[in-house]
Amino acid sequence: MSNFARSKGNLNALGPVLFGVAFLAPLIAQSFEAASLPVPLGLDPITFGLALGLSLGVIASLRGRWI
């Protein structure tokens, strides 16, 4: 297997995690700020968004699907 194919396989495996961190985390943080909702545990909105987005991405990566 070539290095390109191996790296593409690794990138596909990390896809849900990257999506969770790069897209969902800021979306979650902005949603909490826009709705003026209190963030659980007194965290910053982006910290909570990163934790939740990373968790959802890891779960999706392990299960192989989002739903």
mmCIF file of the N, C-alpha and C atoms, coordinates in Angstrom:
data_MODEL
# 
_entry.id   MODEL 
# 
loop_
_atom_site.group_PDB 
_atom_site.id 
_atom_site.type_symbol 
_atom_site.label_atom_id 
_atom_site.label_alt_id 
_atom_site.label_comp_id 
_atom_site.label_asym_id 
_atom_site.label_entity_id 
_atom_site.label_seq_id 
_atom_site.pdbx_PDB_ins_code 
_atom_site.Cartn_x 
_atom_site.Cartn_y 
_atom_site.Cartn_z 
_atom_site.occupancy 
_atom_site.B_iso_or_equiv 
_atom_site.pdbx_formal_charge 
_atom_site.auth_seq_id 
_atom_site.auth_comp_id 
_atom_site.auth_asym_id 
_atom_site.auth_atom_id 
_atom_site.pdbx_PDB_model_num 
ATOM 1   N N  . MET A 1 1  ? 0.853   -1.174 0.000  1.00 0.00 ? 1  MET A N  1 
ATOM 2   C CA . MET A 1 1  ? 0.000   0.000  0.000  1.00 0.00 ? 1  MET A CA 1 
ATOM 3   C C  . MET A 1 1  ? 0.898   1.237  0.000  1.00 0.00 ? 1  MET A C  1 
ATOM 4   N N  . SER A 1 2  ? 0.579   2.193  -0.825 1.00 0.00 ? 2  SER A N  1 
ATOM 5   C CA . SER A 1 2  ? 1.394   3.404  -0.925 1.00 0.00 ? 2  SER A CA 1 
ATOM 6   C C  . SER A 1 2  ? 1.162   4.320  0.271  1.00 0.00 ? 2  SER A C  1 
ATOM 7   N N  . ASN A 1 3  ? 2.086   5.250  0.462  1.00 0.00 ? 3  ASN A N  1 
ATOM 8   C CA . ASN A 1 3  ? 1.955   6.207  1.565  1.00 0.00 ? 3  ASN A CA 1 
ATOM 9   C C  . ASN A 1 3  ? 0.710   7.069  1.398  1.00 0.00 ? 3  ASN A C  1 
ATOM 10  N N  . PHE A 1 4  ? 0.394   7.426  0.148  1.00 0.00 ? 4  PHE A N  1 
ATOM 11  C CA . PHE A 1 4  ? -0.789  8.250  -0.101 1.00 0.00 ? 4  PHE A CA 1 
ATOM 12  C C  . PHE A 1 4  ? -2.058  7.515  0.311  1.00 0.00 ? 4  PHE A C  1 
ATOM 13  N N  . ALA A 1 5  ? -2.154  6.254  -0.068 1.00 0.00 ? 5  ALA A N  1 
ATOM 14  C CA . ALA A 1 5  ? -3.344  5.474  0.270  1.00 0.00 ? 5  ALA A CA 1 
ATOM 15  C C  . ALA A 1 5  ? -3.461  5.301  1.781  1.00 0.00 ? 5  ALA A C  1 
ATOM 16  N N  . ARG A 1 6  ? -2.320  5.098  2.443  1.00 0.00 ? 6  ARG A N  1 
ATOM 17  C CA . ARG A 1 6  ? -2.336  4.945  3.894  1.00 0.00 ? 6  ARG A CA 1 
ATOM 18  C C  . ARG A 1 6  ? -2.768  6.238  4.575  1.00 0.00 ? 6  ARG A C  1 
ATOM 19  N N  . SER A 1 7  ? -2.232  7.373  4.100  1.00 0.00 ? 7  SER A N  1 
ATOM 20  C CA . SER A 1 7  ? -2.591  8.654  4.715  1.00 0.00 ? 7  SER A CA 1 
ATOM 21  C C  . SER A 1 7  ? -4.050  9.009  4.423  1.00 0.00 ? 7  SER A C  1 
ATOM 22  N N  . LYS A 1 8  ? -4.542  8.640  3.245  1.00 0.00 ? 8  LYS A N  1 
ATOM 23  C CA . LYS A 1 8  ? -5.947  8.889  2.927  1.00 0.00 ? 8  LYS A CA 1 
ATOM 24  C C  . LYS A 1 8  ? -6.853  8.059  3.826  1.00 0.00 ? 8  LYS A C  1 
ATOM 25  N N  . GLY A 1 9  ? -6.456  6.841  4.118  1.00 0.00 ? 9  GLY A N  1 
ATOM 26  C CA . GLY A 1 9  ? -7.228  5.999  5.026  1.00 0.00 ? 9  GLY A CA 1 
ATOM 27  C C  . GLY A 1 9  ? -7.250  6.569  6.432  1.00 0.00 ? 9  GLY A C  1 
ATOM 28  N N  . ASN A 1 10 ? -6.109  7.108  6.888  1.00 0.00 ? 10 ASN A N  1 
ATOM 29  C CA . ASN A 1 10 ? -6.056  7.731  8.213  1.00 0.00 ? 10 ASN A CA 1 
ATOM 30  C C  . ASN A 1 10 ? -6.924  8.972  8.255  1.00 0.00 ? 10 ASN A C  1 
ATOM 31  N N  . LEU A 1 11 ? -6.912  9.751  7.181  1.00 0.00 ? 11 LEU A N  1 
ATOM 32  C CA . LEU A 1 11 ? -7.723  10.962 7.134  1.00 0.00 ? 11 LEU A CA 1 
ATOM 33  C C  . LEU A 1 11 ? -9.205  10.617 7.142  1.00 0.00 ? 11 LEU A C  1 
ATOM 34  N N  . ASN A 1 12 ? -9.587  9.570  6.429  1.00 0.00 ? 12 ASN A N  1 
ATOM 35  C CA . ASN A 1 12 ? -10.986 9.146  6.441  1.00 0.00 ? 12 ASN A CA 1 
ATOM 36  C C  . ASN A 1 12 ? -11.409 8.675  7.826  1.00 0.00 ? 12 ASN A C  1 
ATOM 37  N N  . ALA A 1 13 ? -10.507 8.030  8.539  1.00 0.00 ? 13 ALA A N  1 
ATOM 38  C CA . ALA A 1 13 ? -10.828 7.566  9.887  1.00 0.00 ? 13 ALA A CA 1 
ATOM 39  C C  . ALA A 1 13 ? -10.995 8.739  10.842 1.00 0.00 ? 13 ALA A C  1 
ATOM 40  N N  . LEU A 1 14 ? -10.247 9.819  10.625 1.00 0.00 ? 14 LEU A N  1 
ATOM 41  C CA . LEU A 1 14 ? -10.329 10.992 11.492 1.00 0.00 ? 14 LEU A CA 1 
ATOM 42  C C  . LEU A 1 14 ? -11.375 11.994 11.024 1.00 0.00 ? 14 LEU A C  1 
ATOM 43  N N  . GLY A 1 15 ? -12.025 11.745 9.920  1.00 0.00 ? 15 GLY A N  1 
ATOM 44  C CA . GLY A 1 15 ? -12.998 12.678 9.365  1.00 0.00 ? 15 GLY A CA 1 
ATOM 45  C C  . GLY A 1 15 ? -14.081 13.112 10.337 1.00 0.00 ? 15 GLY A C  1 
ATOM 46  N N  . PRO A 1 16 ? -14.758 12.173 10.997 1.00 0.00 ? 16 PRO A N  1 
ATOM 47  C CA . PRO A 1 16 ? -15.794 12.588 11.950 1.00 0.00 ? 16 PRO A CA 1 
ATOM 48  C C  . PRO A 1 16 ? -15.249 13.401 13.122 1.00 0.00 ? 16 PRO A C  1 
ATOM 49  N N  . VAL A 1 17 ? -14.042 13.076 13.578 1.00 0.00 ? 17 VAL A N  1 
ATOM 50  C CA . VAL A 1 17 ? -13.447 13.821 14.690 1.00 0.00 ? 17 VAL A CA 1 
ATOM 51  C C  . VAL A 1 17 ? -13.116 15.239 14.241 1.00 0.00 ? 17 VAL A C  1 
ATOM 52  N N  . LEU A 1 18 ? -12.536 15.368 13.051 1.00 0.00 ? 18 LEU A N  1 
ATOM 53  C CA . LEU A 1 18 ? -12.226 16.703 12.529 1.00 0.00 ? 18 LEU A CA 1 
ATOM 54  C C  . LEU A 1 18 ? -13.500 17.513 12.310 1.00 0.00 ? 18 LEU A C  1 
ATOM 55  N N  . PHE A 1 19 ? -14.541 16.874 11.814 1.00 0.00 ? 19 PHE A N  1 
ATOM 56  C CA . PHE A 1 19 ? -15.814 17.560 11.620 1.00 0.00 ? 19 PHE A CA 1 
ATOM 57  C C  . PHE A 1 19 ? -16.377 18.027 12.960 1.00 0.00 ? 19 PHE A C  1 
ATOM 58  N N  . GLY A 1 20 ? -16.283 17.183 13.967 1.00 0.00 ? 20 GLY A N  1 
ATOM 59  C CA . GLY A 1 20 ? -16.787 17.545 15.284 1.00 0.00 ? 20 GLY A CA 1 
ATOM 60  C C  . GLY A 1 20 ? -16.047 18.722 15.887 1.00 0.00 ? 20 GLY A C  1 
ATOM 61  N N  . VAL A 1 21 ? -14.725 18.759 15.705 1.00 0.00 ? 21 VAL A N  1 
ATOM 62  C CA . VAL A 1 21 ? -13.918 19.836 16.290 1.00 0.00 ? 21 VAL A CA 1 
ATOM 63  C C  . VAL A 1 21 ? -13.972 21.098 15.440 1.00 0.00 ? 21 VAL A C  1 
ATOM 64  N N  . ALA A 1 22 ? -13.863 20.953 14.125 1.00 0.00 ? 22 ALA A N  1 
ATOM 65  C CA . ALA A 1 22 ? -13.739 22.130 13.252 1.00 0.00 ? 22 ALA A CA 1 
ATOM 66  C C  . ALA A 1 22 ? -15.081 22.764 12.892 1.00 0.00 ? 22 ALA A C  1 
ATOM 67  N N  . PHE A 1 23 ? -16.153 21.997 12.884 1.00 0.00 ? 23 PHE A N  1 
ATOM 68  C CA . PHE A 1 23 ? -17.444 22.551 12.487 1.00 0.00 ? 23 PHE A CA 1 
ATOM 69  C C  . PHE A 1 23 ? -18.442 22.589 13.644 1.00 0.00 ? 23 PHE A C  1 
ATOM 70  N N  . LEU A 1 24 ? -18.624 21.463 14.311 1.00 0.00 ? 24 LEU A N  1 
ATOM 71  C CA . LEU A 1 24 ? -19.642 21.406 15.359 1.00 0.00 ? 24 LEU A CA 1 
ATOM 72  C C  . LEU A 1 24 ? -19.284 22.243 16.582 1.00 0.00 ? 24 LEU A C  1 
ATOM 73  N N  . ALA A 1 25 ? -18.007 22.257 16.977 1.00 0.00 ? 25 ALA A N  1 
ATOM 74  C CA . ALA A 1 25 ? -17.616 22.994 18.188 1.00 0.00 ? 25 ALA A CA 1 
ATOM 75  C C  . ALA A 1 25 ? -17.938 24.483 18.090 1.00 0.00 ? 25 ALA A C  1 
ATOM 76  N N  . PRO A 1 26 ? -17.520 25.186 17.024 1.00 0.00 ? 26 PRO A N  1 
ATOM 77  C CA . PRO A 1 26 ? -17.896 26.600 16.931 1.00 0.00 ? 26 PRO A CA 1 
ATOM 78  C C  . PRO A 1 26 ? -19.402 26.807 16.789 1.00 0.00 ? 26 PRO A C  1 
ATOM 79  N N  . LEU A 1 27 ? -20.070 25.893 16.099 1.00 0.00 ? 27 LEU A N  1 
ATOM 80  C CA . LEU A 1 27 ? -21.520 25.995 15.942 1.00 0.00 ? 27 LEU A CA 1 
ATOM 81  C C  . LEU A 1 27 ? -22.228 25.868 17.289 1.00 0.00 ? 27 LEU A C  1 
ATOM 82  N N  . ILE A 1 28 ? -21.801 24.925 18.099 1.00 0.00 ? 28 ILE A N  1 
ATOM 83  C CA . ILE A 1 28 ? -22.389 24.745 19.430 1.00 0.00 ? 28 ILE A CA 1 
ATOM 84  C C  . ILE A 1 28 ? -22.127 25.974 20.288 1.00 0.00 ? 28 ILE A C  1 
ATOM 85  N N  . ALA A 1 29 ? -20.890 26.482 20.263 1.00 0.00 ? 29 ALA A N  1 
ATOM 86  C CA . ALA A 1 29 ? -20.537 27.656 21.069 1.00 0.00 ? 29 ALA A CA 1 
ATOM 87  C C  . ALA A 1 29 ? -21.347 28.875 20.649 1.00 0.00 ? 29 ALA A C  1 
ATOM 88  N N  . GLN A 1 30 ? -21.456 29.109 19.352 1.00 0.00 ? 30 GLN A N  1 
ATOM 89  C CA . GLN A 1 30 ? -22.216 30.263 18.867 1.00 0.00 ? 30 GLN A CA 1 
ATOM 90  C C  . GLN A 1 30 ? -23.703 30.113 19.167 1.00 0.00 ? 30 GLN A C  1 
ATOM 91  N N  . SER A 1 31 ? -24.203 28.892 19.128 1.00 0.00 ? 31 SER A N  1 
ATOM 92  C CA . SER A 1 31 ? -25.620 28.664 19.436 1.00 0.00 ? 31 SER A CA 1 
ATOM 93  C C  . SER A 1 31 ? -25.921 28.990 20.895 1.00 0.00 ? 31 SER A C  1 
ATOM 94  N N  . PHE A 1 32 ? -25.037 28.581 21.788 1.00 0.00 ? 32 PHE A N  1 
ATOM 95  C CA . PHE A 1 32 ? -25.234 28.903 23.202 1.00 0.00 ? 32 PHE A CA 1 
ATOM 96  C C  . PHE A 1 32 ? -25.173 30.405 23.430 1.00 0.00 ? 32 PHE A C  1 
ATOM 97  N N  . GLU A 1 33 ? -24.229 31.090 22.769 1.00 0.00 ? 33 GLU A N  1 
ATOM 98  C CA . GLU A 1 33 ? -24.111 32.539 22.941 1.00 0.00 ? 33 GLU A CA 1 
ATOM 99  C C  . GLU A 1 33 ? -25.305 33.272 22.337 1.00 0.00 ? 33 GLU A C  1 
ATOM 100 N N  . ALA A 1 34 ? -25.756 32.846 21.163 1.00 0.00 ? 34 ALA A N  1 
ATOM 101 C CA . ALA A 1 34 ? -26.873 33.524 20.498 1.00 0.00 ? 34 ALA A CA 1 
ATOM 102 C C  . ALA A 1 34 ? -28.176 33.356 21.276 1.00 0.00 ? 34 ALA A C  1 
ATOM 103 N N  . ALA A 1 35 ? -28.355 32.200 21.891 1.00 0.00 ? 35 ALA A N  1 
ATOM 104 C CA . ALA A 1 35 ? -29.578 31.946 22.643 1.00 0.00 ? 35 ALA A CA 1 
ATOM 105 C C  . ALA A 1 35 ? -29.473 32.411 24.097 1.00 0.00 ? 35 ALA A C  1 
ATOM 106 N N  . SER A 1 36 ? -28.328 32.940 24.477 1.00 0.00 ? 36 SER A N  1 
ATOM 107 C CA . SER A 1 36 ? -28.071 33.401 25.856 1.00 0.00 ? 36 SER A CA 1 
ATOM 108 C C  . SER A 1 36 ? -28.340 32.302 26.881 1.00 0.00 ? 36 SER A C  1 
ATOM 109 N N  . LEU A 1 37 ? -27.969 31.082 26.519 1.00 0.00 ? 37 LEU A N  1 
ATOM 110 C CA . LEU A 1 37 ? -28.139 29.952 27.423 1.00 0.00 ? 37 LEU A CA 1 
ATOM 111 C C  . LEU A 1 37 ? -26.920 29.825 28.331 1.00 0.00 ? 37 LEU A C  1 
ATOM 112 N N  . PRO A 1 38 ? -27.131 29.433 29.571 1.00 0.00 ? 38 PRO A N  1 
ATOM 113 C CA . PRO A 1 38 ? -25.970 29.202 30.444 1.00 0.00 ? 38 PRO A CA 1 
ATOM 114 C C  . PRO A 1 38 ? -25.255 27.918 30.024 1.00 0.00 ? 38 PRO A C  1 
ATOM 115 N N  . VAL A 1 39 ? -23.947 27.979 29.993 1.00 0.00 ? 39 VAL A N  1 
ATOM 116 C CA . VAL A 1 39 ? -23.157 26.813 29.598 1.00 0.00 ? 39 VAL A CA 1 
ATOM 117 C C  . VAL A 1 39 ? -22.970 25.919 30.822 1.00 0.00 ? 39 VAL A C  1 
ATOM 118 N N  . PRO A 1 40 ? -23.177 24.613 30.678 1.00 0.00 ? 40 PRO A N  1 
ATOM 119 C CA . PRO A 1 40 ? -23.024 23.711 31.819 1.00 0.00 ? 40 PRO A CA 1 
ATOM 120 C C  . PRO A 1 40 ? -21.621 23.771 32.431 1.00 0.00 ? 40 PRO A C  1 
ATOM 121 N N  . LEU A 1 41 ? -21.549 23.565 33.716 1.00 0.00 ? 41 LEU A N  1 
ATOM 122 C CA . LEU A 1 41 ? -20.305 23.510 34.489 1.00 0.00 ? 41 LEU A CA 1 
ATOM 123 C C  . LEU A 1 41 ? -19.556 24.832 34.513 1.00 0.00 ? 41 LEU A C  1 
ATOM 124 N N  . GLY A 1 42 ? -20.179 25.919 34.076 1.00 0.00 ? 42 GLY A N  1 
ATOM 125 C CA . GLY A 1 42 ? -19.538 27.223 34.104 1.00 0.00 ? 42 GLY A CA 1 
ATOM 126 C C  . GLY A 1 42 ? -18.372 27.366 33.145 1.00 0.00 ? 42 GLY A C  1 
ATOM 127 N N  . LEU A 1 43 ? -18.325 26.549 32.110 1.00 0.00 ? 43 LEU A N  1 
ATOM 128 C CA . LEU A 1 43 ? -17.240 26.603 31.129 1.00 0.00 ? 43 LEU A CA 1 
ATOM 129 C C  . LEU A 1 43 ? -17.466 27.742 30.150 1.00 0.00 ? 43 LEU A C  1 
ATOM 130 N N  . ASP A 1 44 ? -16.411 28.102 29.422 1.00 0.00 ? 44 ASP A N  1 
ATOM 131 C CA . ASP A 1 44 ? -16.574 29.018 28.303 1.00 0.00 ? 44 ASP A CA 1 
ATOM 132 C C  . ASP A 1 44 ? -17.375 28.290 27.227 1.00 0.00 ? 44 ASP A C  1 
ATOM 133 N N  . PRO A 1 45 ? -18.140 29.023 26.414 1.00 0.00 ? 45 PRO A N  1 
ATOM 134 C CA . PRO A 1 45 ? -18.920 28.351 25.364 1.00 0.00 ? 45 PRO A CA 1 
ATOM 135 C C  . PRO A 1 45 ? -18.056 27.545 24.391 1.00 0.00 ? 45 PRO A C  1 
ATOM 136 N N  . ILE A 1 46 ? -16.879 28.063 24.025 1.00 0.00 ? 46 ILE A N  1 
ATOM 137 C CA . ILE A 1 46 ? -16.043 27.332 23.067 1.00 0.00 ? 46 ILE A CA 1 
ATOM 138 C C  . ILE A 1 46 ? -15.454 26.074 23.698 1.00 0.00 ? 46 ILE A C  1 
ATOM 139 N N  . THR A 1 47 ? -15.148 26.128 24.985 1.00 0.00 ? 47 THR A N  1 
ATOM 140 C CA . THR A 1 47 ? -14.631 24.939 25.669 1.00 0.00 ? 47 THR A CA 1 
ATOM 141 C C  . THR A 1 47 ? -15.693 23.850 25.717 1.00 0.00 ? 47 THR A C  1 
ATOM 142 N N  . PHE A 1 48 ? -16.911 24.240 26.035 1.00 0.00 ? 48 PHE A N  1 
ATOM 143 C CA . PHE A 1 48 ? -18.009 23.274 26.044 1.00 0.00 ? 48 PHE A CA 1 
ATOM 144 C C  . PHE A 1 48 ? -18.263 22.740 24.636 1.00 0.00 ? 48 PHE A C  1 
ATOM 145 N N  . GLY A 1 49 ? -18.215 23.634 23.631 1.00 0.00 ? 49 GLY A N  1 
ATOM 146 C CA . GLY A 1 49 ? -18.413 23.210 22.251 1.00 0.00 ? 49 GLY A CA 1 
ATOM 147 C C  . GLY A 1 49 ? -17.343 22.237 21.790 1.00 0.00 ? 49 GLY A C  1 
ATOM 148 N N  . LEU A 1 50 ? -16.087 22.507 22.164 1.00 0.00 ? 50 LEU A N  1 
ATOM 149 C CA . LEU A 1 50 ? -15.001 21.598 21.793 1.00 0.00 ? 50 LEU A CA 1 
ATOM 150 C C  . LEU A 1 50 ? -15.162 20.237 22.461 1.00 0.00 ? 50 LEU A C  1 
ATOM 151 N N  . ALA A 1 51 ? -15.528 20.237 23.725 1.00 0.00 ? 51 ALA A N  1 
ATOM 152 C CA . ALA A 1 51 ? -15.709 18.964 24.430 1.00 0.00 ? 51 ALA A CA 1 
ATOM 153 C C  . ALA A 1 51 ? -16.857 18.159 23.822 1.00 0.00 ? 51 ALA A C  1 
ATOM 154 N N  . LEU A 1 52 ? -17.964 18.826 23.554 1.00 0.00 ? 52 LEU A N  1 
ATOM 155 C CA . LEU A 1 52 ? -19.119 18.130 22.988 1.00 0.00 ? 52 LEU A CA 1 
ATOM 156 C C  . LEU A 1 52 ? -18.861 17.710 21.539 1.00 0.00 ? 52 LEU A C  1 
ATOM 157 N N  . GLY A 1 53 ? -18.265 18.599 20.742 1.00 0.00 ? 53 GLY A N  1 
ATOM 158 C CA . GLY A 1 53 ? -17.965 18.259 19.351 1.00 0.00 ? 53 GLY A CA 1 
ATOM 159 C C  . GLY A 1 53 ? -16.968 17.122 19.237 1.00 0.00 ? 53 GLY A C  1 
ATOM 160 N N  . LEU A 1 54 ? -15.939 17.140 20.087 1.00 0.00 ? 54 LEU A N  1 
ATOM 161 C CA . LEU A 1 54 ? -14.956 16.060 20.084 1.00 0.00 ? 54 LEU A CA 1 
ATOM 162 C C  . LEU A 1 54 ? -15.605 14.746 20.508 1.00 0.00 ? 54 LEU A C  1 
ATOM 163 N N  . SER A 1 55 ? -16.438 14.800 21.517 1.00 0.00 ? 55 SER A N  1 
ATOM 164 C CA . SER A 1 55 ? -17.123 13.586 21.978 1.00 0.00 ? 55 SER A CA 1 
ATOM 165 C C  . SER A 1 55 ? -18.016 13.001 20.887 1.00 0.00 ? 55 SER A C  1 
ATOM 166 N N  . LEU A 1 56 ? -18.789 13.855 20.241 1.00 0.00 ? 56 LEU A N  1 
ATOM 167 C CA . LEU A 1 56 ? -19.664 13.373 19.166 1.00 0.00 ? 56 LEU A CA 1 
ATOM 168 C C  . LEU A 1 56 ? -18.858 12.823 17.997 1.00 0.00 ? 56 LEU A C  1 
ATOM 169 N N  . GLY A 1 57 ? -17.739 13.476 17.669 1.00 0.00 ? 57 GLY A N  1 
ATOM 170 C CA . GLY A 1 57 ? -16.890 12.999 16.581 1.00 0.00 ? 57 GLY A CA 1 
ATOM 171 C C  . GLY A 1 57 ? -16.262 11.651 16.877 1.00 0.00 ? 57 GLY A C  1 
ATOM 172 N N  . VAL A 1 58 ? -15.801 11.459 18.103 1.00 0.00 ? 58 VAL A N  1 
ATOM 173 C CA . VAL A 1 58 ? -15.203 10.172 18.484 1.00 0.00 ? 58 VAL A CA 1 
ATOM 174 C C  . VAL A 1 58 ? -16.259 9.073  18.471 1.00 0.00 ? 58 VAL A C  1 
ATOM 175 N N  . ILE A 1 59 ? -17.430 9.372  18.985 1.00 0.00 ? 59 ILE A N  1 
ATOM 176 C CA . ILE A 1 59 ? -18.512 8.377  18.975 1.00 0.00 ? 59 ILE A CA 1 
ATOM 177 C C  . ILE A 1 59 ? -18.877 8.002  17.539 1.00 0.00 ? 59 ILE A C  1 
ATOM 178 N N  . ALA A 1 60 ? -18.990 9.001  16.666 1.00 0.00 ? 60 ALA A N  1 
ATOM 179 C CA . ALA A 1 60 ? -19.322 8.722  15.260 1.00 0.00 ? 60 ALA A CA 1 
ATOM 180 C C  . ALA A 1 60 ? -18.213 7.933  14.583 1.00 0.00 ? 60 ALA A C  1 
ATOM 181 N N  . SER A 1 61 ? -16.969 8.231  14.924 1.00 0.00 ? 61 SER A N  1 
ATOM 182 C CA . SER A 1 61 ? -15.845 7.516  14.333 1.00 0.00 ? 61 SER A CA 1 
ATOM 183 C C  . SER A 1 61 ? -15.826 6.056  14.786 1.00 0.00 ? 61 SER A C  1 
ATOM 184 N N  . LEU A 1 62 ? -16.091 5.820  16.049 1.00 0.00 ? 62 LEU A N  1 
ATOM 185 C CA . LEU A 1 62 ? -16.090 4.450  16.567 1.00 0.00 ? 62 LEU A CA 1 
ATOM 186 C C  . LEU A 1 62 ? -17.267 3.637  16.031 1.00 0.00 ? 62 LEU A C  1 
ATOM 187 N N  . ARG A 1 63 ? -18.421 4.270  15.930 1.00 0.00 ? 63 ARG A N  1 
ATOM 188 C CA . ARG A 1 63 ? -19.607 3.564  15.436 1.00 0.00 ? 63 ARG A CA 1 
ATOM 189 C C  . ARG A 1 63 ? -19.612 3.442  13.919 1.00 0.00 ? 63 ARG A C  1 
ATOM 190 N N  . GLY A 1 64 ? -18.921 4.357  13.249 1.00 0.00 ? 64 GLY A N  1 
ATOM 191 C CA . GLY A 1 64 ? -18.894 4.327  11.795 1.00 0.00 ? 64 GLY A CA 1 
ATOM 192 C C  . GLY A 1 64 ? -20.039 5.075  11.143 1.00 0.00 ? 64 GLY A C  1 
ATOM 193 N N  . ARG A 1 65 ? -20.837 5.776  11.940 1.00 0.00 ? 65 ARG A N  1 
ATOM 194 C CA . ARG A 1 65 ? -21.957 6.554  11.407 1.00 0.00 ? 65 ARG A CA 1 
ATOM 195 C C  . ARG A 1 65 ? -22.365 7.603  12.433 1.00 0.00 ? 65 ARG A C  1 
ATOM 196 N N  . TRP A 1 66 ? -23.090 8.610  11.979 1.00 0.00 ? 66 TRP A N  1 
ATOM 197 C CA . TRP A 1 66 ? -23.514 9.695  12.854 1.00 0.00 ? 66 TRP A CA 1 
ATOM 198 C C  . TRP A 1 66 ? -24.817 9.385  13.562 1.00 0.00 ? 66 TRP A C  1 
ATOM 199 N N  . ILE A 1 67 ? -25.672 8.623  12.927 1.00 0.00 ? 67 ILE A N  1 
ATOM 200 C CA . ILE A 1 67 ? -27.002 8.358  13.502 1.00 0.00 ? 67 ILE A CA 1 
ATOM 201 C C  . ILE A 1 67 ? -27.042 6.963  14.084 1.00 0.00 ? 67 ILE A C  1 
# 
